[in-house]
């Protein structure tokens, strides 16, 4: 039996002795499954949830503890996909939760377990490879070598203040390095991590306030691609809007970069809604594109993205990219109890078949669960489980790569 956890008002965490753990699947509260919980991975953080009473399972029914006994959640490291949410009852006046991927956690034989499965294995993104004692010195050195480049200054802040791993890779001069380009966006995502209204939860990082020139972009790109091991440069970072809206600068920058070096991969993380801009960037020499999506159902997609485009534009961009030989991944924002609804699964199967995308990259959606479900279409069919959803993709599309990370192939 998995035993429940709770926290006091100071954040101290305790076992709820003799109480079986409960989990949440969409809106449903249920007993923690006897299978499917795994030992807590290294790099996991625990958080207590203010204004949310912990729920346990007694005699087969979910029961709330005392209101002073708060729910506890795990925040997983990359490479793990959550299957259930923490179980709680929201108290009146409870604050909106910060933008994290809240995962159910419990105790068994004095060891912590989480509701998740390992979905990828990439040592490059292990937390021990980042935030090293010499990072500040490395940042300072690159800033001195490119003192007038505003992108470098932005990435310095992202590295040292927000601890962004993709930003830090520029200063470690390795693998995938981000190059933010666009201060504006054509969507208004509910869970945007770089821009939230004042009355909402705080953004975990700040958006760039300027439009880089093609020369600034190319300078950073050439520096990284010419000599870094397994180099990738990526437009469309967490600290910016939609990169395809900066298509003129990116198009020119790619051409400048490729005149200088043919090494490495040029990638763009995009919502792919502005097809004209996407096509221009592809024609300039884009190698790969990660397209952020939460659903393949137009109404569900629009409820989250609140975009100035529609899903047909996204499909058009992806089809064009595939025709031009671009490797296309879908950055699937996954939420247990929504992504694994039967209608959602059927829509994803149809979308993948029509688009011929190369990879699904699973991402635990960082958002307050109640806030998210309030704007999602109401559940009509019972969700079948996150692992079942992923297994169905693997069975239906044996050539489709499924994981969490981009893998160097250039």
N, C-alpha and C positions, 0 to 999 in steps of 0.2 A: 504494500500500500504506500502511496505517496502522501506524505503529510503536508498540510498547508502551512504557509508562512504568513506573518503579518508584521507590521511595523508600528511603533508608537509615534507620538507626535514629534519626537526628536529624530526620527529616522532609524532608531535601533530596531533590528530585525530579530524576530523570535519564531520558534516553532509553535504552531497551534496544536498542542499535544492531543492525541486521540481524535484528531479531525482530519478526515481525508481531504486532499487538495481538490479544488474545483478549477475548471478552466472555462474559457468563453470561446464559442465558435459563432462569429457574427453577433447575433443578439442572444443566442442561447447559452445558458449556464448549465454545466454538466460536470460529472466527476472526471478527474484527471484519468486519462486512459492508462490501462495497465501496461500497454505497449506504446512505443512512439516517443517516450521521454528519454532523453540522452544525458549523460553526465555533462555538467556545465563546461563549455569550452573555455580554454584559456583566452583571456581578453574580454570576457563578458563582464558587464557592469550590472549592479543591482540598484534599483530605485524604488522608493516608496511613492505612492500616488496620493497626493494631497486631496482631501475632500472625497475620498473614495474608500468605502468600508470593505474590508476583506470578506470574501465569500468562501465558505467551506462546504463540503458535502457530508451530510449526516443522513443516514438511513435512506440513501439514494436520492436525496433532495438537496438543492442548494439552499444554504442558510447563511444569512449575514451575521458576522460577529458584532461585538460592541462597536459603536461609531468611532470610538477612539482607536480601534484596531484597524489600521489602514492596509490597503492592498499593496503587494510588492510585485514588481515586474523585473524581468531581465532584459538587458539591451545586448543583443548578440553581436559578435564580431563578424566582419564580412566572411563569406564562405559558408554561412549557415542560414537556412530558411526556416522561419517559424511556422508552426502548424496550428497553434492555439494562442489566444490572447489571455491575459490575466483576468480572473473573475473578480468583479467588484460591483457594489451598488453605489451609484453616484449620489452624494449628499446634496441637499439644497444649497445653492450658492457656491458649489465647487468650482475652482478655477479651471480654465482651459489648460490641458496638458501641453507641455513643450513638444516639439516635433522630433519624437523618437519612435523606434519600432518596438512597442511594448509586447513582451513575450511572457507566457505563463512559466512560473518557476515553482518548484516544490522540493521536498526533502525525502530521501530514502536512505536508510541505514547511515544517517549522519552525513550524507553527501547530497550536494545540490544537483538537481536535474532540471532541464528545460524542455519545453515542448517545441522541438525543432529536429531537423536532420541536416547532416553535412551535405552540401550541394555543390561544392567545388573545393579544389585543393591547389592553392597557389601561394607558395612561400614568399613570393615577392611582396605580398600585401600583409605579411605578418606584422603586428604592431611593434615588435622589437626592432624592426628595420627603420622606424621613424622616430622623430623627436629625440635624436641622439644629442649628447652634450655638445658636440661640435657643430650643430645645425646653425646656430647664430653666426658663427664664424664663416660658414659656407655661404649663408645668405649675404653677409656683408661683402664677401669677396666678389660675388656675382654682381651685386649692386654697384660696386666700384668699377667693374669692367663694362657695365652698361648703365652709366649714371643718369642718362636722360631718357631711359626707356620706362614709360609709365606702367607697362605690363609687369616688368620685374618688380617695381615698387608694390604693385597690387599683390603679386604672388608672395612677396616677402611678408606682407601682413597676413595673407591666408595661411602661410606656413607657421608663423610664430604666434599669431593670435588665435586663429581658428583651427590650427593643427591639421590642415588639409593635406592628405598624403599625396595626391596628384600634384599639388603645388610644390610640395617638398621635393618631389622627384626632379624638378628642374635644378634645384640647388645641390642635390646629391648627384646630378648629371647621370641619370639612368632611366631606363624603361619609359613608362607613360608619364608625360608631363603636360599639364593643362596650360592653355593659352586663352584667357578670357578676352572676349572681343565686343560683346554687345551689352549696353546698359538698358536696353528696352526689350519688350517681349510682346508676342501676339496672343498670349494666353494669360489667364489669371488663375493659376492653379491654386486649389484650396490649400494644399500643403507645400507651397513654394518655400524653399529653404533660404532664399536670398531677399525676399520682399514680402512683408506682411503688414497689414494695417495696424495702426497704433493700438487699437482696442483688442488685437489678437495676441497670440503667443509670440514671443520674441523669435526673430529669425536666427538660426544658428550661424549665419555668416552674412556679411554685408555685400551688396551688389556694387560693381564698379560704377563710377560716376562719370566716366569719359568714354569716348570712342577712339580706340587705338588707330593709328595710321597703318597702312599696309607695310611701311618700312619697319615700324615697331614690331609688328607681328612677325615679319620675315626675319628680323634680327634674332629674336628669341628662338624661332623655329630652326634657323640654320645652326645656331649655337648647339641646340640639343641634338638635331638629327645627324650632324656631321661626325660626331665622335662618341656619343653615349651608347652603351651596350643595349641592344634590342630596343631601339628608340621608337617611340610613338609620340606625336604631338596631337593634342585634342582640343578642339574648339567646343564651347558649350559646357562651361563649368558651373559648379554650384553658386559661384559668386557673380553670375551674369544672367541675362535674359536669354533670348533666342538668337543663336549665332547667325542663322541664315538671313536675319534682318540686316546684318553687316556684310552682306554678300559681296558688295563692291570691294571692300577692303580685303576680305578673305580671299576672293578670287585673284586679286592682284598679288597678294602675299604668297599664295601657293605657287604662282608662276615665278615669282622672285626666288622662292625657296628651291624650286626644281631646276632653275637655271644654275644654281650653286651646288646642289647635292641631290642624288637619287636615293640616298639611304633612308631607311625607316618607313614608317607608316604615318600618313596624315589622316586623322580621324575627326569626325564631327559628331557630338552629342546634340540631338535636335528633336523638336517635336514634329519636324518634317511637314508642317502645315503651310509654310510659304514656299510653294513648289517652284516658283520662278527663281527665287534665291538659291534654293537647294540645287536646281539644275545647273545654275551658273558655277557654283562651287564644285559640283561633280565634274563638269566639263573642264575645269581648271586643273584637275588631277587628284581629287579626293580618292583615298584608298578604301576607307571604311566609314560606316555611319551607324551610330546607335540611336534608335528612335524610341523616345519615351512614350509609353502607353500604359493606361490603367485598365482598359477594356477594349474589346473589339465590337462592342455594341454602341452605336452612335449616341443614344440617349445617355447611357452610363458614362461614356467618354466625356461628353459635353458637360455633364453634371459636375465632374471634377475639374476639367481644364478650363471651362468657361471661356472658350477660345473664339478668336475672330475668323476661324477657318473651320472646316468639318473633316470628318474621318475620310471622306473621299479624296481630299487633298493629300492626306497622309499616305493613302494607298498609291496615289499617282506618283508621289515622290519616291516611294520605295520601289515601285515597278521600274521607274526610270533609272534609279540607282543600279538595280540588278541588271538591266539591259546594258549598262555601261561598265559592268564588271566590278562594281563596288560590293564589298562584303558588308552585309546588312544584319545588324542585331536588333532585337526588340528589347528595350530596357523595361521589363514588365514589373510594374509597381503592384506588389502582391499583398492582398489583405485576406486573412482567413475568414471564411464565411461570406465573402463576396466573390473573390476570384474563382472559387471552386463551386459556384452555383452551376447547375446543369446547363442553363442557357448561356452562361459565360463560357463554359468549356466548349459548347457547340460553336459559338461565335469565334473563339480562338482557332479551332480546327479549320473553320472555313477561311479565316483571314490568312492563316499560315499557308494553306493550300493555294490561295489566289496570289499571294505576294511572293512566295518562295524565299522567305527570309532564311538566313543561314544559321542564326542562333537566337535562343531565348536566354536573356540574362535576368535572373531572378533578383528582385530587390524588395526587401521588407519595407512596406510603406511606412514612413515616419509621420504619424499623425495621432491625434486624440481619437480613440475608437468611436466614441459617441458622436463627436463632431462630424466625423467622416460618414457614419451611417445615416445621420440626419439628412444628408443631401443625396445619398445614393437611392436608386429605385428600390422600392420595398421588395423584400424577399418573397418569392412566390413558391419556389421549389427548394427543398431542403439541401443545403450544401453537402457535397459528398466527401470533402477532405482534400487538403492541399497536396498530400502525397499522391492521392489518386489522380488529381489534375496533372501533376508533373509526369506521372507514369503513363497517363493517356497520351500525352504529347510524344513521349519517347516511343510508344508502341505504334502510334499512327504515322509518325515521321521519323523513321530510323536514321536518316541522314542529318536531322536537325541537332545541332549542338545545344546542350542545356547546361547552364552553370551560372556562375556569378561574375566571372572575370573575362576581360578580353585577353586573348592569348596571341603573342607575337607570331606573325607568320610572314614577315617580309625580309 
